[in-house]
Amino acid sequence: MFLSVFDIFKIGIGPSSSHTMGPMTAAVAFLDRVSNGDNDAFDPQEVSRIIASLHGSLAFTGKGHATDRAVMLGLLGFRPDAVDADLAEQRLADLHQSARLAVAKCGEVAFDPDKDLVFDYGPALPLHANGMKLTALDTAGEPLLSETYYSIGGGFIMTEAELIASEKGPDSDLHEEQEAVGYPYPFGSAAEMLQMGKASDLTIAEMKRANEESVIGADALTMRLDAIWKVMDNCIERGLTQEGILPGGLSVKRRARAIHQRLLDQSGSNSRQPHTVNDWLSVYAMAVNEENAAGGQVVTSPTNGAAGVVPAVIRYYRDHCIDCTREGIDTFLLTAAAIGGLIKHNASISGAECGCQAEVGSASAMAAAGLCAALGGSNEQVENAAEIALEHHLGMTCDPVRGLVQVPCIERNGMGAIKAVSAASLALHGDGAHFMPLDNCIETMRQTGQDMRDKYKETSLGGLAVNLPEC
């Protein structure tokens, strides 16, 4: 099954890909169906009111992740990759005052945020921890269109019917093979990736590039990769210049700017130690995740909660590694996306499904593979680097305090970046041969997430989220 670089790396806003970007995208998709009368099943002019409900993790941590705000923005027509912050705030203020939406082909439709957006703290919907329902009603209160959406991680959404159809069944392998037709290197596992690389004498990045160019062409691919890296790098730069307290009520102070300044000034005894390189990695990652926590523009890598790892390691490659090149950044992104696609396809990148091993663990594996490739590693060394990084995140829970992507998420991205560099370096010291294949590690992560209790999977019902200081 083919997952594009731009499925894994999506430009959006914080603080969460699954709890912010996904619900916003779902609301936009629902609005499109309403405006079109659900393929002429009803007259859009009949729509009088829209209601929404959030379930499972979207309810339990929705306030902290600004899910309610995301749904409202989606219903106001904003998309995650194109949010004008000032206009969005004005439109939200107007909505709270008027309780009316202007919907194309429908005219004005009632939507009272205080009544029509419900946080349902009961059992999660059956198919996924991140569920939401949207319904359009007529003047008599009868439903004209109702749809259940699931936000499955990384900003991806699926309707109930799509998620049921995607579940493994007797025809699933055939379905996936048909989806892969037309791509020159349609690897669905790390083993296939290595086999195709050996047969073609191409690197993982070269195979990924060939797949992408078969769809959008070489020039468009280069332009879009440049855009992705530019947003990542700009996010680091913004995070390194901002101060103050992050929103949400935890009173978490931004630290990236102060740490970065001390590193530049080489002030303090710690700033001259050899391990200072870890501080650079951490501060780059923290800068991104502080921006994410503040609702700024980030790139899912592969999620918002883990958005700092890959940019931090690319920045480390560019600013600290010997003989880095601009082409190396593209190699990094293409390779990292290939690994992220394998993990998403065969396990999960969703904290609500598999805990933080699926978010920061996946991001660290992607970054390790990308750095290894950019530094000239063989395909076998790249696969080894990804496996090392993922293996040493197995079992990591997702336990955001008060549902905010702040504690422990910001520092955790720094640790993920450090592990990624260590994994790439270890792999480069070997010849690619190793005991545990990446595919087996990915399957272990899936099984571990399946067995993990729900309170440790982005519900804020366990772990650090319930062990808070008394004052």
C-alpha positions, 0 to 999 in steps of 0.5 A, spaced: 500 500 500 502 506 497 503 512 502 506 518 500 511 522 503 506 528 504 501 523 507 506 522 513 509 529 513 503 534 513 503 541 514 498 543 519 497 546 526 498 544 533 497 541 538 495 535 536 494 531 529 489 526 531 485 531 536 486 537 532 488 536 525 483 530 524 477 533 527 478 539 523 479 535 517 473 531 518 468 537 520 470 540 513 469 533 509 462 533 513 461 540 511 462 538 503 457 533 503 452 537 507 453 543 501 452 537 496 446 534 499 450 528 500 450 526 492 443 529 491 440 525 497 437 531 500 436 539 498 441 543 502 436 548 503 433 543 508 439 543 513 437 547 519 442 545 524 448 541 525 450 537 531 457 534 533 459 529 539 466 527 541 467 520 544 473 516 547 480 519 547 477 525 543 472 527 549 477 525 555 483 529 552 479 534 547 479 540 551 487 540 552 488 538 545 483 544 543 478 539 539 472 543 540 476 549 537 478 544 531 471 542 530 468 549 530 474 551 525 472 546 520 465 547 520 467 554 519 471 552 513 478 552 515 483 547 513 489 545 517 494 547 512 491 554 511 489 557 517 489 565 518 490 565 525 487 572 526 481 571 521 480 564 525 479 567 532 475 573 529 470 567 526 470 563 532 468 569 536 462 571 531 460 564 532 460 564 539 456 570 539 451 568 533 451 561 534 450 560 526 454 557 521 454 560 513 454 554 509 455 554 502 448 552 498 445 551 505 445 559 507 445 560 515 445 554 519 444 553 527 450 551 531 451 553 538 458 551 541 455 550 548 449 546 546 451 542 539 458 540 541 458 534 546 463 531 550 461 524 551 465 521 556 462 514 556 465 508 552 469 509 546 465 508 539 467 501 537 472 501 532 477 506 534 479 510 541 478 517 537 471 517 534 466 523 533 459 524 530 456 529 526 449 530 524 445 535 519 438 536 522 432 539 518 427 544 521 423 538 525 429 536 528 430 529 523 437 527 521 438 529 514 445 526 514 449 523 519 456 520 519 461 517 524 469 519 523 475 516 526 481 520 527 486 515 526 493 518 527 497 523 524 491 527 521 488 521 517 481 520 518 476 515 516 469 514 516 466 508 519 464 505 513 472 506 510 474 503 517 470 497 517 472 496 509 480 497 511 480 492 517 484 485 515 479 480 511 480 475 506 480 480 500 485 485 504 491 483 501 488 483 494 485 490 495 492 492 497 496 489 491 491 493 487 492 499 490 499 499 489 499 498 482 502 503 478 508 504 483 515 502 481 517 500 488 510 498 492 514 495 498 509 493 504 514 491 509 521 492 510 523 485 508 520 487 501 523 494 501 530 491 502 529 486 497 527 491 492 533 495 493 537 489 492 534 487 485 534 494 483 541 497 486 537 503 488 537 506 495 531 507 499 530 514 498 531 513 490 525 508 490 521 512 494 523 518 489 521 514 483 514 512 487 513 519 488 515 522 481 510 517 478 504 521 481 507 528 481 513 528 477 520 530 479 519 538 479 513 538 484 516 533 488 522 537 489 518 543 490 514 540 495 519 537 499 522 544 500 516 546 502 516 541 508 523 542 510 522 550 510 516 549 515 520 545 519 526 549 519 521 555 520 518 552 526 524 551 530 526 558 528 520 561 531 520 556 537 527 558 539 525 566 539 519 565 543 518 566 551 512 566 556 507 561 558 504 555 554 496 555 554 492 550 557 493 552 565 499 548 567 503 554 567 509 550 563 514 555 561 517 555 554 525 553 555 527 553 548 529 560 547 533 560 554 537 554 553 539 556 546 542 562 548 546 559 553 548 554 548 550 560 543 554 563 549 557 557 551 555 560 558 555 555 564 560 549 565 555 544 562 556 548 555 563 546 554 562 538 555 562 533 549 555 531 551 552 538 549 551 536 542 545 532 546 543 539 548 542 542 541 538 536 539 533 537 545 533 544 544 531 544 536 526 538 538 523 542 544 522 549 540 518 545 535 514 542 540 513 548 544 510 551 538 506 545 537 503 546 544 502 553 543 497 552 537 503 554 531 504 551 524 508 544 524 509 538 520 506 532 522 512 527 523 508 523 523 504 526 528 504 533 532 505 530 538 512 527 535 513 533 531 520 535 533 524 529 532 525 529 525 526 536 524 531 536 530 535 531 527 535 534 520 537 541 523 542 537 527 545 534 520 545 540 517 548 544 522 553 539 526 554 534 521 560 534 516 559 534 509 552 535 509 548 537 503 541 540 501 540 533 497 542 530 503 535 533 507 531 530 501 534 523 502 533 524 509 525 526 508 524 520 503 527 515 507 524 517 513 517 517 510 518 510 507 519 508 514 513 512 517 509 509 512 511 502 513 509 503 521 503 506 519 501 501 514 503 495 519 502 497 526 500 505 528 502 512 529 496 513 533 498 514 541 490 513 542 491 506 539 498 504 541 501 509 546 507 514 545 511 508 542 507 509 536 508 517 536 515 518 538 517 511 537 515 512 530 518 518 529 525 516 532 525 510 527 524 515 522 529 520 524 534 514 525 533 511 518 533 518 515 540 520 518 543 514 517 541 514 509 543 522 509 550 520 512 551 514 506 548 508 510 546 502 506 539 500 505 541 494 510 544 499 515 538 504 514 533 498 516 537 497 522 537 504 524 530 504 524 529 498 528 534 500 534 530 506 535 523 503 535 526 497 539 528 502 545 521 506 545 517 499 545 512 500 551 512 507 552 505 510 554 501 516 552 499 520 558 499 527 557 498 531 563 491 534 563 490 532 556 495 537 554 501 536 549 506 539 554 508 534 559 511 529 558 511 530 550 516 536 549 522 533 553 520 526 550 521 529 543 528 531 545 529 524 548 527 521 541 531 525 537 537 523 541 536 516 541 535 517 533 542 519 532 545 514 537 541 509 533 543 511 526 551 511 529 550 504 531 548 502 525 553 505 521 558 502 525 555 495 523 554 492 516 547 492 516 546 485 519 542 484 526 538 480 530 531 483 530 528 485 523 524 492 523 518 488 521 518 484 527 519 490 531 513 493 528 509 487 529 511 487 537 509 495 537 502 493 534 501 487 539 504 491 545 499 497 543 493 492 543 495 489 550 496 496 553 490 498 557 486 504 555 488 509 561 495 509 558 493 511 551 492 518 550 486 518 555 490 522 561 487 517 565 493 513 568 501 514 568 504 521 569 497 524 568 494 522 575 501 522 579 501 530 579 504 534 585 500 536 590 502 544 589 
